[in-house]
Amino acid sequence: MLDDQFGRTHRQADVFGDGPVVILAGAQRQAPDAMRAWEHALRTRVPEGTRIVGLSNLKRLPFFVPKGLVTKGLGEQLPKVPILCDWKGRVYLDLGFPADATISVGVFSPSGERLGLITGEQTESRVAEIIALLSR
């Protein structure tokens, strides 16, 4: 279970189950900007019923940075996408996202099986790869 930037708790069953899922995952300070670019590029192109969810690996967040400041910033930058706040970094790694990447996009089946992973900034060719993975 992880809370999003608005304090809503999400279980695995809340994320997976109804249709394919695209997870925009980041572990660096620039991740929210990269997530926003990916979300904007994918929103109108993914098949109907596809969920887009963010996942922020916050394990390396300095202890002196208030969690509320982080969640407020994520809420302002990505108000339409739930960003799951992984304060311990466990879910992030369990889903197979690379620890050192600024942004990675994972495509998952409704059951949670990972269908593919794209790492890097949003480009037209990478968006096409995501759409192709969703078409499997």
C-alpha positions in Angstrom: 0.0 0.0 0.0 1.2 3.4 -0.9 -0.3 6.9 -0.5 -0.4 9.3 -3.4 0.4 13.0 -3.4 -3.1 13.7 -2.2 -3.0 11.3 0.8 -5.2 8.6 -0.8 -4.1 5.1 -0.1 -3.7 2.7 -3.1 -3.5 -1.0 -2.8 -2.1 -3.3 -5.5 -5.7 -4.2 -6.4 -6.5 -0.5 -6.8 -3.8 -0.1 -9.4 -4.1 -3.4 -11.3 -7.1 -5.4 -12.3 -9.4 -3.4 -14.6 -7.1 -2.9 -17.6 -3.5 -2.3 -18.7 -1.5 0.1 -16.5 1.3 2.5 -17.5 3.5 3.5 -14.6 5.6 6.6 -14.9 8.4 6.0 -12.4 11.1 8.4 -11.3 13.8 8.5 -8.7 15.5 11.8 -9.3 14.7 15.5 -8.7 13.8 16.0 -12.4 11.3 13.1 -12.4 8.1 15.3 -12.0 8.9 17.3 -15.1 9.7 14.0 -17.0 6.5 12.4 -15.7 4.4 15.4 -16.9 5.9 15.2 -20.4 5.2 11.5 -20.6 1.7 11.9 -19.2 0.9 14.6 -21.7 2.2 12.6 -24.6 0.4 9.4 -23.6 -2.9 10.6 -22.3 -4.8 10.8 -25.6 -2.9 7.9 -27.3 -3.3 5.0 -24.9 -6.1 2.5 -25.5 -9.3 3.2 -23.6 -9.3 1.7 -20.2 -5.6 2.1 -19.7 -4.6 3.6 -16.3 -1.7 6.0 -16.1 -0.1 6.1 -12.6 3.0 7.8 -11.3 5.5 6.2 -8.9 8.1 8.3 -7.1 11.0 6.6 -5.4 11.7 8.9 -2.5 14.1 6.7 -0.5 17.0 9.1 -1.1 15.0 12.2 0.0 17.1 14.0 2.6 15.7 13.7 6.1 15.4 17.4 6.5 13.0 17.8 3.5 9.4 17.7 4.8 7.3 15.0 3.2 4.4 17.5 3.0 6.5 19.8 0.8 7.2 16.9 -1.6 3.6 15.8 -1.8 2.4 19.4 -2.2 4.8 19.9 -5.1 3.8 16.6 -6.8 0.1 17.7 -6.4 0.8 21.0 -8.1 2.9 19.6 -10.9 0.7 16.5 -11.6 -2.8 17.2 -10.4 -4.5 14.7 -12.7 -2.3 11.7 -12.1 -2.0 9.8 -8.9 1.7 9.7 -7.9 2.4 6.9 -5.5 4.9 8.0 -2.9 7.3 5.2 -2.3 9.2 6.6 0.8 11.2 3.4 1.2 11.8 2.6 -2.5 10.7 -1.0 -2.1 7.8 -1.0 -4.6 9.8 0.9 -7.1 12.5 -1.8 -7.1 10.1 -4.7 -6.8 8.5 -3.6 -10.0 11.9 -3.6 -11.7 12.5 0.1 -12.2 16.2 1.1 -12.4 17.4 2.9 -9.3 19.5 5.4 -11.1 17.1 6.5 -13.9 15.5 9.9 -13.9 12.4 8.5 -15.6 11.2 5.0 -16.7 7.9 4.0 -18.1 6.6 0.5 -17.3 3.7 -1.2 -19.1 1.8 -3.8 -17.1 -1.0 -6.2 -17.9 -4.2 -6.0 -15.8 -2.8 -8.7 -13.6 0.4 -6.8 -12.9 2.7 -8.7 -15.2 5.3 -6.3 -16.6 5.1 -6.3 -20.4 8.0 -3.8 -21.0 10.1 -1.0 -19.7 11.3 2.1 -21.5 13.9 4.3 -19.8 14.5 7.9 -20.8 12.9 11.2 -21.8 9.7 11.2 -23.8 10.3 11.0 -27.5 7.9 10.1 -30.3 9.7 6.8 -30.9 9.5 5.8 -27.2 5.8 6.8 -27.1 5.3 4.5 -30.1 7.0 1.7 -28.2 4.7 2.2 -25.2 1.6 2.1 -27.5 2.9 -1.1 -29.2 3.4 -2.8 -25.8 -0.2 -1.9 -24.8 -1.4 -3.4 -28.1 -0.1 -6.9 -27.2 
